[in-house]
Amino acid sequence: MDMQATRRIDAVLTALERRLDDHDHDAFDIEAGDGKLVLDFEDRAPLIISRQSAAGQVWVAEPGGGWHFDWDEASGTWLCDKRGVELLGSLEDLIEAKLGERLSLR
């Protein structure tokens, strides 16, 4: 994987961590490090967002499934390789399903 892709993945993980930290929320804890973010919710079902350097992807895993997101140069965003949905919107949906409220990650 090239350095630009690595920087892009690390940048999205760092930005997500900052945005999540900005939400003063007691309903989940954030663990960050080693190329991943883990959101631990009260229901003990974590949401894991991780760097997959070899594939140049961001992976999202939660008890209901897992998805791989590729950088789409044309749209300037991360898109799911199977569903075609955008990373931040997908994460907002998953978090809303857990909390019952929408947190903006943009």
MMTF fields as JSON, N, C-alpha, C and O atoms, coordinates in Angstrom:
{
  "mmtfVersion": "1.0.0",
  "mmtfProducer": "UNKNOWN",
  "numBonds": 423,
  "numAtoms": 424,
  "numGroups": 106,
  "numChains": 1,
  "numModels": 1,
  "chainsPerModel": [1],
  "groupsPerChain": [106],
  "chainIdList": ["A"],
  "bondAtomList": [4, 2, 8, 6, 12, 10, 16, 14, 20, 18, 24, 22, 28, 26, 32, 30, 36, 34, 40, 38, 44, 42, 48, 46, 52, 50, 56, 54, 60, 58, 64, 62, 68, 66, 72, 70, 76, 74, 80, 78, 84, 82, 88, 86, 92, 90, 96, 94, 100, 98, 104, 102, 108, 106, 112, 110, 116, 114, 120, 118, 124, 122, 128, 126, 132, 130, 136, 134, 140, 138, 144, 142, 148, 146, 152, 150, 156, 154, 160, 158, 164, 162, 168, 166, 172, 170, 176, 174, 180, 178, 184, 182, 188, 186, 192, 190, 196, 194, 200, 198, 204, 202, 208, 206, 212, 210, 216, 214, 220, 218, 224, 222, 228, 226, 232, 230, 236, 234, 240, 238, 244, 242, 248, 246, 252, 250, 256, 254, 260, 258, 264, 262, 268, 266, 272, 270, 276, 274, 280, 278, 284, 282, 288, 286, 292, 290, 296, 294, 300, 298, 304, 302, 308, 306, 312, 310, 316, 314, 320, 318, 324, 322, 328, 326, 332, 330, 336, 334, 340, 338, 344, 342, 348, 346, 352, 350, 356, 354, 360, 358, 364, 362, 368, 366, 372, 370, 376, 374, 380, 378, 384, 382, 388, 386, 392, 390, 396, 394, 400, 398, 404, 402, 408, 406, 412, 410, 416, 414, 420, 418],
  "bondOrderList": [1, 1, 1, 1, 1, 1, 1, 1, 1, 1, 1, 1, 1, 1, 1, 1, 1, 1, 1, 1, 1, 1, 1, 1, 1, 1, 1, 1, 1, 1, 1, 1, 1, 1, 1, 1, 1, 1, 1, 1, 1, 1, 1, 1, 1, 1, 1, 1, 1, 1, 1, 1, 1, 1, 1, 1, 1, 1, 1, 1, 1, 1, 1, 1, 1, 1, 1, 1, 1, 1, 1, 1, 1, 1, 1, 1, 1, 1, 1, 1, 1, 1, 1, 1, 1, 1, 1, 1, 1, 1, 1, 1, 1, 1, 1, 1, 1, 1, 1, 1, 1, 1, 1, 1, 1],
  "groupList": [{"groupName": "MET", "atomNameList": ["N", "CA", "C", "O"], "elementList": ["N", "C", "C", "O"], "formalChargeList": [0, 0, 0, 0], "bondAtomList": [1, 0, 2, 1, 3, 2], "bondOrderList": [1, 1, 2], "singleLetterCode": "M", "chemCompType": "L-PEPTIDE LINKING"}, {"groupName": "ASP", "atomNameList": ["N", "CA", "C", "O"], "elementList": ["N", "C", "C", "O"], "formalChargeList": [0, 0, 0, 0], "bondAtomList": [1, 0, 2, 1, 3, 2], "bondOrderList": [1, 1, 2], "singleLetterCode": "D", "chemCompType": "L-PEPTIDE LINKING"}, {"groupName": "GLN", "atomNameList": ["N", "CA", "C", "O"], "elementList": ["N", "C", "C", "O"], "formalChargeList": [0, 0, 0, 0], "bondAtomList": [1, 0, 2, 1, 3, 2], "bondOrderList": [1, 1, 2], "singleLetterCode": "Q", "chemCompType": "L-PEPTIDE LINKING"}, {"groupName": "ALA", "atomNameList": ["N", "CA", "C", "O"], "elementList": ["N", "C", "C", "O"], "formalChargeList": [0, 0, 0, 0], "bondAtomList": [1, 0, 2, 1, 3, 2], "bondOrderList": [1, 1, 2], "singleLetterCode": "A", "chemCompType": "L-PEPTIDE LINKING"}, {"groupName": "THR", "atomNameList": ["N", "CA", "C", "O"], "elementList": ["N", "C", "C", "O"], "formalChargeList": [0, 0, 0, 0], "bondAtomList": [1, 0, 2, 1, 3, 2], "bondOrderList": [1, 1, 2], "singleLetterCode": "T", "chemCompType": "L-PEPTIDE LINKING"}, {"groupName": "ARG", "atomNameList": ["N", "CA", "C", "O"], "elementList": ["N", "C", "C", "O"], "formalChargeList": [0, 0, 0, 0], "bondAtomList": [1, 0, 2, 1, 3, 2], "bondOrderList": [1, 1, 2], "singleLetterCode": "R", "chemCompType": "L-PEPTIDE LINKING"}, {"groupName": "ILE", "atomNameList": ["N", "CA", "C", "O"], "elementList": ["N", "C", "C", "O"], "formalChargeList": [0, 0, 0, 0], "bondAtomList": [1, 0, 2, 1, 3, 2], "bondOrderList": [1, 1, 2], "singleLetterCode": "I", "chemCompType": "L-PEPTIDE LINKING"}, {"groupName": "VAL", "atomNameList": ["N", "CA", "C", "O"], "elementList": ["N", "C", "C", "O"], "formalChargeList": [0, 0, 0, 0], "bondAtomList": [1, 0, 2, 1, 3, 2], "bondOrderList": [1, 1, 2], "singleLetterCode": "V", "chemCompType": "L-PEPTIDE LINKING"}, {"groupName": "LEU", "atomNameList": ["N", "CA", "C", "O"], "elementList": ["N", "C", "C", "O"], "formalChargeList": [0, 0, 0, 0], "bondAtomList": [1, 0, 2, 1, 3, 2], "bondOrderList": [1, 1, 2], "singleLetterCode": "L", "chemCompType": "L-PEPTIDE LINKING"}, {"groupName": "GLU", "atomNameList": ["N", "CA", "C", "O"], "elementList": ["N", "C", "C", "O"], "formalChargeList": [0, 0, 0, 0], "bondAtomList": [1, 0, 2, 1, 3, 2], "bondOrderList": [1, 1, 2], "singleLetterCode": "E", "chemCompType": "L-PEPTIDE LINKING"}, {"groupName": "HIS", "atomNameList": ["N", "CA", "C", "O"], "elementList": ["N", "C", "C", "O"], "formalChargeList": [0, 0, 0, 0], "bondAtomList": [1, 0, 2, 1, 3, 2], "bondOrderList": [1, 1, 2], "singleLetterCode": "H", "chemCompType": "L-PEPTIDE LINKING"}, {"groupName": "PHE", "atomNameList": ["N", "CA", "C", "O"], "elementList": ["N", "C", "C", "O"], "formalChargeList": [0, 0, 0, 0], "bondAtomList": [1, 0, 2, 1, 3, 2], "bondOrderList": [1, 1, 2], "singleLetterCode": "F", "chemCompType": "L-PEPTIDE LINKING"}, {"groupName": "GLY", "atomNameList": ["N", "CA", "C", "O"], "elementList": ["N", "C", "C", "O"], "formalChargeList": [0, 0, 0, 0], "bondAtomList": [1, 0, 2, 1, 3, 2], "bondOrderList": [1, 1, 2], "singleLetterCode": "G", "chemCompType": "PEPTIDE LINKING"}, {"groupName": "LYS", "atomNameList": ["N", "CA", "C", "O"], "elementList": ["N", "C", "C", "O"], "formalChargeList": [0, 0, 0, 0], "bondAtomList": [1, 0, 2, 1, 3, 2], "bondOrderList": [1, 1, 2], "singleLetterCode": "K", "chemCompType": "L-PEPTIDE LINKING"}, {"groupName": "PRO", "atomNameList": ["N", "CA", "C", "O"], "elementList": ["N", "C", "C", "O"], "formalChargeList": [0, 0, 0, 0], "bondAtomList": [1, 0, 2, 1, 3, 2], "bondOrderList": [1, 1, 2], "singleLetterCode": "P", "chemCompType": "L-PEPTIDE LINKING"}, {"groupName": "SER", "atomNameList": ["N", "CA", "C", "O"], "elementList": ["N", "C", "C", "O"], "formalChargeList": [0, 0, 0, 0], "bondAtomList": [1, 0, 2, 1, 3, 2], "bondOrderList": [1, 1, 2], "singleLetterCode": "S", "chemCompType": "L-PEPTIDE LINKING"}, {"groupName": "TRP", "atomNameList": ["N", "CA", "C", "O"], "elementList": ["N", "C", "C", "O"], "formalChargeList": [0, 0, 0, 0], "bondAtomList": [1, 0, 2, 1, 3, 2], "bondOrderList": [1, 1, 2], "singleLetterCode": "W", "chemCompType": "L-PEPTIDE LINKING"}, {"groupName": "CYS", "atomNameList": ["N", "CA", "C", "O"], "elementList": ["N", "C", "C", "O"], "formalChargeList": [0, 0, 0, 0], "bondAtomList": [1, 0, 2, 1, 3, 2], "bondOrderList": [1, 1, 2], "singleLetterCode": "C", "chemCompType": "L-PEPTIDE LINKING"}],
  "groupTypeList": [0, 1, 0, 2, 3, 4, 5, 5, 6, 1, 3, 7, 8, 4, 3, 8, 9, 5, 5, 8, 1, 1, 10, 1, 10, 1, 3, 11, 1, 6, 9, 3, 12, 1, 12, 13, 8, 7, 8, 1, 11, 9, 1, 5, 3, 14, 8, 6, 6, 15, 5, 2, 15, 3, 3, 12, 2, 7, 16, 7, 3, 9, 14, 12, 12, 12, 16, 10, 11, 1, 16, 1, 9, 3, 15, 12, 4, 16, 8, 17, 1, 13, 5, 12, 7, 9, 8, 8, 12, 15, 8, 9, 1, 8, 6, 9, 3, 13, 8, 12, 9, 5, 8, 15, 8, 5],
  "groupIdList": [1, 2, 3, 4, 5, 6, 7, 8, 9, 10, 11, 12, 13, 14, 15, 16, 17, 18, 19, 20, 21, 22, 23, 24, 25, 26, 27, 28, 29, 30, 31, 32, 33, 34, 35, 36, 37, 38, 39, 40, 41, 42, 43, 44, 45, 46, 47, 48, 49, 50, 51, 52, 53, 54, 55, 56, 57, 58, 59, 60, 61, 62, 63, 64, 65, 66, 67, 68, 69, 70, 71, 72, 73, 74, 75, 76, 77, 78, 79, 80, 81, 82, 83, 84, 85, 86, 87, 88, 89, 90, 91, 92, 93, 94, 95, 96, 97, 98, 99, 100, 101, 102, 103, 104, 105, 106],
  "secStructList": [7, 7, 2, 2, 2, 2, 2, 2, 2, 2, 2, 2, 2, 2, 2, 2, 2, 2, 2, 2, 2, 2, 1, 7, 7, 1, 1, 3, 3, 3, 3, 3, 3, 6, 6, 3, 3, 3, 3, 3, 3, 6, 6, 1, 7, 7, 3, 3, 3, 3, 3, 3, 6, 6, 6, 6, 3, 3, 3, 3, 3, 3, 6, 6, 3, 3, 3, 3, 3, 3, 3, 3, 6, 6, 6, 6, 3, 3, 3, 3, 6, 6, 6, 7, 7, 5, 2, 2, 2, 2, 2, 2, 2, 2, 2, 2, 2, 2, 2, 1, 1, 7, 7, 7, 7, 7],
  "xCoordList": [0.852, 0.0, 0.898, 1.942, 0.48, 1.304, 1.09, 0.12, 2.026, 1.996, 0.781, 0.256, 0.333, -0.843, -2.072, -2.858, -2.244, -3.382, -3.284, -4.288, -2.075, -1.883, -2.24, -2.93, -1.776, -2.089, -3.588, -4.142, -4.249, -5.694, -6.464, -7.403, -6.072, -6.732, -6.493, -7.428, -5.243, -4.936, -5.672, -6.113, -5.808, -6.511, -7.978, -8.52, -8.635, -10.058, -10.236, -11.2, -9.334, -9.437, -9.214, -9.921, -8.239, -7.973, -9.161, -9.575, -9.702, -10.855, -12.064, -12.781, -12.295, -13.412, -13.226, -14.173, -12.02, -11.769, -12.061, -12.692, -11.613, -11.865, -13.353, -13.859, -14.048, -15.487, -16.253, -17.171, -15.885, -16.549, -16.224, -17.09, -14.988, -14.604, -15.356, -15.617, -15.705, -16.437, -17.838, -18.411, -18.389, -19.722, -19.58, -19.068, -20.025, -19.955, -21.047, -22.171, -20.692, -21.684, -21.249, -20.131, -22.115, -21.813, -22.228, -21.988, -22.846, -23.39, -22.344, -22.623, -21.144, -20.09, -18.724, -18.554, -17.762, -16.363, -15.614, -15.993, -14.552, -13.737, -12.343, -11.695, -11.905, -10.529, -9.863, -10.382, -8.72, -8.023, -6.589, -5.954, -6.095, -4.698, -4.468, -5.379, -3.241, -2.81, -3.708, -4.047, -4.092, -4.86, -6.317, -6.945, -6.872, -8.296, -8.939, -8.283, -10.246, -11.096, -12.111, -12.704, -12.306, -13.321, -14.289, -13.889, -15.554, -16.604, -17.296, -17.924, -17.171, -17.8, -19.082, -19.059, -20.197, -21.513, -21.989, -21.429, -23.018, -23.574, -24.061, -24.051, -24.489, -24.99, -23.876, -24.143, -22.627, -21.451, -21.23, -20.49, -21.86, -21.677, -20.863, -21.418, -19.546, -18.687, -18.849, -19.326, -18.433, -18.318, -16.828, -16.22, -16.237, -14.798, -14.541, -15.064, -13.735, -13.351, -11.837, -11.11, -11.359, -9.938, -9.307, -9.963, -8.015, -7.192, -6.783, -6.302, -6.979, -6.501, -5.494, -5.832, -4.257, -3.215, -2.98, -2.857, -2.917, -2.608, -3.644, -3.307, -4.903, -5.98, -6.244, -6.954, -5.677, -5.947, -7.385, -7.978, -7.946, -9.355, -9.524, -8.626, -10.714, -11.184, -12.25, -13.18, -12.117, -13.091, -13.914, -13.408, -15.199, -16.117, -16.723, -17.252, -16.637, -17.211, -18.106, -17.767, -19.255, -20.189, -20.919, -20.856, -21.612, -22.218, -23.109, -23.251, -23.699, -24.574, -23.858, -24.494, -22.557, -21.827, -20.569, -20.155, -19.978, -18.762, -18.725, -19.274, -18.061, -18.005, -16.619, -15.882, -16.278, -14.991, -15.241, -16.087, -14.505, -14.672, -13.399, -12.303, -13.561, -12.464, -12.573, -13.669, -11.411, -11.414, -11.883, -11.362, -12.872, -13.392, -12.931, -13.428, -11.995, -11.407, -12.453, -12.417, -13.377, -14.382, -15.289, -15.605, -15.703, -16.599, -15.845, -16.406, -14.571, -13.784, -14.229, -14.179, -14.663, -15.15, -14.867, -14.465, -15.085, -14.936, -16.275, -17.299, -16.266, -17.489, -17.352, -16.289, -18.448, -18.482, -18.346, -19.036, -17.453, -17.205, -18.373, -18.437, -19.285, -20.434, -21.752, -22.566, -21.951, -23.233, -23.222, -24.287, -22.039, -21.941, -22.327, -22.51, -22.454, -22.806, -21.546, -20.48, -21.666, -20.544, -20.221, -21.119, -18.949, -18.478, -19.12, -19.688, -19.041, -19.546, -21.046, -21.512, -21.8, -23.245, -23.556, -24.479, -22.789, -22.985, -22.714, -23.464, -21.63, -21.313, -22.37, -22.746, -22.848, -23.919, -25.16, -25.809, -25.497, -26.653, -26.456, -27.36, -25.268, -24.989, -25.035, -25.588, -24.455, -24.458, -25.872, -26.265, -26.63, -28.012, -28.834, -29.665, -28.613, -29.338, -29.021, -29.878, -27.808, -27.408, -27.949, -28.431, -27.861, -28.173, -29.59, -30.091, -30.233, -31.558, -31.519, -32.552, -30.335, -30.175, -29.034, -28.125, -29.088, -28.093, -26.936, -27.154, -25.715, -24.517, -23.895, -23.661, -23.631, -23.012, -21.508, -20.827, -21.007, -19.578, -18.918, -17.78, -19.637, -19.107, -18.646, -18.173],
  "yCoordList": [-1.171, 0.0, 1.235, 1.26, 2.242, 3.447, 4.338, 4.195, 5.253, 6.136, 7.058, 7.387, 7.472, 8.35, 7.624, 8.212, 6.36, 5.586, 5.397, 5.496, 5.125, 4.971, 6.258, 6.225, 7.398, 8.688, 8.965, 9.502, 8.601, 8.839, 8.012, 8.513, 6.76, 5.893, 6.421, 6.533, 6.743, 7.268, 8.577, 8.831, 9.408, 10.693, 10.479, 11.177, 9.524, 9.3, 8.716, 9.056, 7.851, 7.298, 8.379, 8.423, 9.243, 10.345, 11.306, 11.726, 11.648, 12.559, 11.942, 12.633, 10.653, 9.98, 9.995, 10.254, 9.721, 9.731, 11.119, 11.229, 12.166, 13.534, 13.848, 14.408, 13.488, 13.782, 13.031, 13.577, 11.786, 11.005, 11.546, 11.573, 11.973, 12.573, 13.872, 14.223, 14.586, 15.849, 15.65, 16.572, 14.455, 14.154, 13.686, 12.598, 14.498, 14.159, 13.133, 13.48, 11.879, 10.822, 9.741, 9.235, 9.388, 8.326, 6.949, 5.943, 6.897, 5.639, 4.758, 3.596, 5.286, 4.459, 4.988, 6.164, 4.082, 4.426, 4.218, 3.387, 4.982, 4.877, 4.399, 4.97, 3.353, 2.886, 3.083, 2.626, 3.758, 4.027, 3.536, 3.607, 3.041, 2.633, 1.55, 0.804, 1.473, 0.429, 0.322, -0.778, 1.472, 1.475, 1.105, 0.684, 1.255, 0.952, 1.787, 2.287, 1.917, 2.528, 1.483, 0.807, 1.355, 0.442, 1.27, 1.941, 1.222, 1.884, 0.808, -0.101, 0.925, -0.03, 0.595, 1.631, -0.053, 0.428, -0.301, -1.325, 0.237, -0.36, -1.785, -2.594, -2.105, -3.456, -4.475, -5.633, -4.042, -4.909, -5.425, -6.389, -4.797, -5.171, -4.057, -3.021, -4.265, -3.192, -2.923, -3.759, -1.73, -1.313, -1.072, -0.266, -1.771, -1.689, -1.106, -1.594, -0.064, 0.586, 0.428, 0.892, -0.224, -0.528, -0.296, -0.321, -0.072, 0.099, -1.279, -2.119, -1.492, -2.704, -2.265, -2.069, -2.119, -1.524, -2.286, -1.676, -3.594, -4.379, -4.176, -4.173, -4.006, -3.823, -2.353, -2.035, -1.449, -0.018, 0.33, 1.214, -0.368, -0.205, 0.17, 0.0, 0.684, 0.855, -0.214, -0.321, -0.997, -2.043, -1.64, -1.049, -1.972, -1.742, -3.087, -3.804, -3.419, -4.674, -4.379, -3.588, -5.037, -4.968, -6.295, -7.05, -6.596, -7.923, -8.322, -9.511, -7.364, -7.68, -7.889, -8.255, -7.67, -7.874, -7.038, -6.397, -7.062, -6.304, -5.805, -6.427, -4.657, -4.032, -3.493, -3.139, -3.439, -2.915, -1.658, -1.645, -0.604, 0.682, 1.042, 1.02, 1.374, 1.808, 3.308, 3.866, 3.957, 5.372, 5.528, 4.875, 6.395, 6.678, 8.081, 9.079, 8.141, 9.418, 10.343, 11.553, 9.789, 10.615, 11.364, 12.535, 10.686, 11.318, 11.928, 12.716, 11.561, 12.071, 11.531, 12.236, 10.284, 9.687, 8.181, 7.601, 7.58, 6.13, 5.466, 5.824, 4.497, 3.8, 2.307, 1.72, 1.701, 0.26, -0.479, -0.164, -1.462, -2.187, -3.072, -3.469, -3.387, -4.238, -3.46, -3.695, -2.538, -1.836, -0.462, 0.095, 0.102, 1.407, 2.576, 3.693, 2.328, 3.394, 4.023, 3.408, 5.24, 6.041, 5.716, 5.418, 5.775, 5.386, 6.184, 5.597, 7.515, 8.316, 8.143, 8.049, 8.101, 7.871, 6.508, 6.37, 5.504, 4.157, 4.129, 3.521, 4.795, 4.846, 5.616, 5.213, 6.717, 7.473, 6.607, 6.662, 5.803, 4.904, 3.844, 3.585, 3.234, 2.193, 2.749, 2.118, 3.924, 4.531, 4.945, 4.784, 5.475, 5.849, 4.634, 4.726, 3.503, 2.282, 1.861, 1.308, 2.12, 1.766, 2.755, 2.359, 4.059, 5.104, 5.644, 6.21, 5.468, 6.05, 7.518, 8.187, 8.032, 9.418, 9.501, 8.671, 10.489, 10.645, 11.522, 12.613, 11.049, 11.824, 12.161, 11.268, 13.415, 13.816, 13.534, 13.911, 12.883, 12.6, 13.423, 13.16, 14.411, 15.249, 16.577, 17.406],
  "zCoordList": [0.0, 0.0, 0.0, 0.652, -0.731, -0.81, 0.414, 1.158, 0.589, 1.763, 1.761, 2.825, 0.596, 0.538, 1.084, 1.828, 0.725, 1.229, 2.74, 3.446, 3.237, 4.68, 5.403, 6.423, 4.885, 5.51, 5.479, 6.438, 4.374, 4.249, 5.286, 5.905, 5.473, 6.452, 7.866, 8.659, 8.176, 9.51, 9.767, 10.888, 8.738, 8.895, 9.23, 10.087, 8.572, 8.859, 10.258, 10.944, 10.694, 12.046, 13.101, 14.108, 12.872, 13.808, 13.863, 14.943, 12.703, 12.66, 13.357, 14.082, 13.144, 13.813, 15.328, 16.071, 15.777, 17.219, 17.797, 18.848, 17.123, 17.609, 17.634, 18.607, 16.569, 16.509, 17.575, 18.187, 17.8, 18.837, 20.228, 21.103, 20.43, 21.716, 21.971, 23.122, 20.904, 21.039, 21.605, 22.185, 21.44, 21.955, 23.401, 23.667, 24.303, 25.718, 26.006, 26.367, 25.84, 25.91, 26.877, 26.785, 27.795, 28.754, 28.244, 28.911, 27.073, 26.573, 25.899, 25.603, 25.649, 25.074, 25.483, 25.808, 25.456, 25.691, 24.384, 23.559, 24.21, 23.006, 23.398, 24.275, 22.736, 22.878, 21.53, 20.511, 21.508, 20.259, 20.348, 21.4, 19.233, 19.18, 18.166, 17.808, 17.709, 16.783, 15.555, 15.12, 14.999, 13.765, 13.903, 12.931, 15.107, 15.238, 16.324, 17.238, 16.189, 17.199, 17.621, 16.782, 18.908, 19.429, 20.253, 21.204, 19.89, 20.653, 21.471, 20.928, 22.785, 23.7, 24.229, 24.893, 23.925, 24.323, 25.571, 25.962, 26.181, 27.401, 27.176, 28.105, 25.954, 25.672, 25.45, 25.128, 25.621, 25.484, 24.064, 23.865, 23.08, 21.677, 21.011, 20.647, 20.848, 20.354, 18.855, 18.087, 18.487, 17.095, 16.879, 17.583, 15.906, 15.678, 14.29, 13.288, 14.253, 13.0, 12.907, 13.785, 11.848, 11.81, 10.444, 9.403, 10.504, 9.302, 8.794, 9.555, 7.515, 6.861, 5.803, 4.636, 6.245, 5.413, 4.115, 3.054, 4.188, 2.987, 1.893, 0.709, 2.283, 1.304, 1.003, 0.049, 1.812, 1.634, 1.971, 1.353, 2.954, 3.306, 4.777, 5.601, 5.064, 6.439, 6.633, 5.833, 7.682, 7.975, 9.182, 10.136, 9.119, 10.228, 10.601, 9.751, 11.886, 12.369, 13.564, 14.445, 13.565, 14.684, 14.71, 13.74, 15.798, 15.91, 14.723, 14.439, 14.038, 12.905, 11.59, 10.601, 11.545, 10.301, 10.219, 11.185, 9.051, 8.818, 7.392, 6.484, 7.205, 5.89, 5.627, 6.548, 4.354, 3.909, 3.095, 2.201, 3.407, 2.737, 1.985, 2.545, 0.706, -0.154, -0.386, -0.41, -0.558, -0.897, -2.329, -3.233, -2.54, -3.877, -4.269, -3.747, -5.177, -5.59, -6.199, -5.973, -6.964, -7.649, -6.665, -6.877, -5.594, -4.618, -3.441, -2.68, -3.295, -2.179, -0.839, 0.169, -0.823, 0.427, 0.431, -0.578, 1.579, 1.74, 1.429, 2.011, 0.509, 0.115, 0.37, 0.162, 0.825, 1.065, -0.258, -1.227, -0.293, -1.529, -1.959, -3.123, -1.064, -1.407, -1.487, -2.38, -0.547, -0.464, -1.117, -1.384, -1.384, -2.019, -1.118, -1.601, 0.193, 1.13, 1.682, 1.673, 2.16, 2.641, 4.101, 4.888, 4.454, 5.785, 6.91, 7.832, 6.854, 7.973, 8.17, 9.306, 7.09, 7.188, 7.782, 8.584, 7.39, 7.945, 9.436, 10.2, 9.854, 11.28, 12.06, 13.16, 11.498, 12.159, 12.334, 13.378, 11.319, 11.406, 12.491, 13.285, 12.52, 13.51, 14.933, 15.834, 15.129, 16.46, 16.859, 18.014, 15.911, 16.207, 16.617, 17.521, 15.966, 16.323, 17.767, 18.456, 18.21, 19.577, 20.61, 21.671, 20.28, 21.267, 21.204, 22.175, 20.055, 19.888, 19.55, 19.558, 19.252, 18.829, 17.828, 17.837, 16.981, 15.922, 16.389, 16.916, 16.198, 16.451, 15.104, 14.29, 14.863, 13.608, 13.652, 14.606, 12.634, 12.532, 11.431, 11.044, 10.936, 9.84, 10.35, 9.573]
}
